Amino acid sequence: MMEKLSAKEFDRNLDDVLERLEKTGRKDKVILLAATKTVDAETINYCLSKGIDYIGENKVQELLSKHEQISPCHRHFIGHLQTNKVKDIINRVEMIHSVDSLKLAKEISKQAFKNSKTMEILLEINIGGEESKWGFTPESLEENLREIAKMPNLKIKGLMTIPPICNQKEENRDYFREMKKLFVDIGAKNIDNVSMDVLSMGMSDDFDIAVEEGANLIRLGTALFGRRIYK
Ligand SMILES: *Cc1c(COP(=O)(O)O)cnc(C)c1O
């Protein structure tokens, strides 16, 4: 699936990423999560050996196939999640970024309860209001969040977004800014069982802008591992 990436190439990519991050002036505030879709376990383990502690998978099947071979690290789920697959990952990840419906939240709550654990979740926001995207609209966020906050064995830790694909990376700045505002506004409401700690936004093309606008967790695939062929 993926051409093997040499250690040297990875090191160079990581240096470039850290340099871009440095320029934002907020490097110390940001968690760098490696988005590891299509990346083999060996490469992931190399990446972990270089000081990245967080990985995110976005397909359940792929996560299960690599899980055992990956060195200890913080594992997150970042892709669209079908309710019938929640049980497969409930004991394998510590955070789910992509909670995009009440139905999904309810199922995570149920499976977490069954497994005597509390799952940390982020609510996914469709910040561009795109027809094709998963997530809550900014307008529906608060009402849904208040419902989810009542569900047992869940802890709402923040928000996540994937902004519209655009040619000019500066175009996403307004979306990131809008996300930061939502994040702060919701946090200020002091809702039980909600702590707005994690603002997950920014990918390879635009992470510096996301960080400038307040992201504290960025999800990087291409910038670290090179261009891959996605199915
Ligand atoms: C693939 C993926 C990323 C990383 O995207 P790049 O543009 O390759 O950095 C981030 N978040 C999610 C949800 C993804 O699926």
The ligand as an SDF file (V2000), in Angstrom:
LIG
                    3D

 15 15  0  0  0  0  0  0  0  0999 V2000
   -5.7190   11.5500    7.1710 C   0  0  0  0  0  0  0  0  0  0  0  0
   -6.2190   12.3910    8.2520 C   0  0  0  0  0  0  0  0  0  0  0  0
   -5.4600   13.4360    8.7650 C   0  0  0  0  0  0  0  0  0  0  0  0
   -4.0970   13.8180    8.2260 C   0  0  0  0  0  0  0  0  0  0  0  0
   -4.2070   14.3660    6.9520 O   0  0  0  0  0  0  0  0  0  0  0  0
   -2.9190   14.9230    6.1840 P   0  0  0  0  0  0  0  0  0  0  0  0
   -3.4510   15.9630    5.2790 O   0  0  0  0  0  0  0  0  0  0  0  0
   -2.3290   13.7590    5.4580 O   0  0  0  0  0  0  0  0  0  0  0  0
   -2.0090   15.4630    7.2020 O   0  0  0  0  0  0  0  0  0  0  0  0
   -5.9950   14.1730    9.8070 C   0  0  0  0  0  0  0  0  0  0  0  0
   -7.2150   13.9150   10.3110 N   0  0  0  0  0  0  0  0  0  0  0  0
   -7.9890   12.9210    9.8350 C   0  0  0  0  0  0  0  0  0  0  0  0
   -9.3200   12.7060   10.4330 C   0  0  0  0  0  0  0  0  0  0  0  0
   -7.5210   12.1310    8.7940 C   0  0  0  0  0  0  0  0  0  0  0  0
   -8.2800   11.1510    8.3280 O   0  0  0  0  0  0  0  0  0  0  0  0
  1  2  1  0
  2  3  1  0
  2 14  2  0
  3  4  1  0
  3 10  2  0
  4  5  1  0
  5  6  1  0
  6  7  2  0
  6  8  1  0
  6  9  1  0
 10 11  1  0
 11 12  2  0
 12 13  1  0
 12 14  1  0
 14 15  1  0
M  END
$$$$
